[in-house]
Amino acid sequence: MDHAHCQQFERPRKRGRPLTYEEKWMVQHVFDTLEKEKNAEAIIQRHDPSSLTSTYTGVARSLVATITKAVRQTGNVPVSPPLGNRHQPTTIP
């Protein structure tokens, strides 16, 4: 597949930040669409939907796999843990 039609664009979000709930559903929707196109032979067989989803959305392939696996098992996207180290024991005065 020729990536000449893909343009570089300014990312609307900072890299390294966890995906929001809506962004995870967007990744899942792109994956589902590419999976249907693969089954309909609309895309070349050597391109797997996970790699294409990663390319189109800018999300790591491992995260695409994690999201799709969670949706298959539970029917919902995984919830992100709270940011920061929240499990510190309280100090005793």
Contacts in CASP RR format, 6 or more apart in sequence:
PFRMAT RR
TARGET T0000
AUTHOR 0000-0000-0000
METHOD contacts of the structure
MODEL  1
MDHAHCQQFERPRKRGRPLTYEEKWMVQHVFDTLEKEKNAEAIIQRHDPS
SLTSTYTGVARSLVATITKAVRQTGNVPVSPPLGNRHQPTTIP
1 43 0 8 1.000
1 44 0 8 1.000
1 47 0 8 1.000
1 52 0 8 1.000
3 55 0 8 1.000
6 55 0 8 1.000
18 80 0 8 1.000
18 83 0 8 1.000
19 27 0 8 1.000
19 59 0 8 1.000
19 63 0 8 1.000
19 80 0 8 1.000
21 77 0 8 1.000
21 79 0 8 1.000
21 80 0 8 1.000
24 67 0 8 1.000
24 77 0 8 1.000
24 78 0 8 1.000
25 77 0 8 1.000
26 57 0 8 1.000
27 53 0 8 1.000
27 57 0 8 1.000
27 59 0 8 1.000
27 63 0 8 1.000
27 64 0 8 1.000
27 67 0 8 1.000
28 67 0 8 1.000
28 68 0 8 1.000
28 71 0 8 1.000
28 77 0 8 1.000
30 53 0 8 1.000
30 56 0 8 1.000
30 57 0 8 1.000
31 49 0 8 1.000
31 50 0 8 1.000
31 53 0 8 1.000
31 64 0 8 1.000
31 67 0 8 1.000
31 68 0 8 1.000
34 43 0 8 1.000
34 49 0 8 1.000
34 52 0 8 1.000
34 53 0 8 1.000
35 49 0 8 1.000
37 43 0 8 1.000
38 45 0 8 1.000
38 47 0 8 1.000
38 48 0 8 1.000
38 49 0 8 1.000
43 52 0 8 1.000
50 61 0 8 1.000
50 64 0 8 1.000
50 65 0 8 1.000
50 68 0 8 1.000
51 61 0 8 1.000
53 59 0 8 1.000
53 64 0 8 1.000
54 60 0 8 1.000
54 61 0 8 1.000
54 64 0 8 1.000
57 64 0 8 1.000
66 78 0 8 1.000
67 77 0 8 1.000
67 78 0 8 1.000
70 76 0 8 1.000
70 77 0 8 1.000
70 78 0 8 1.000
71 77 0 8 1.000
END
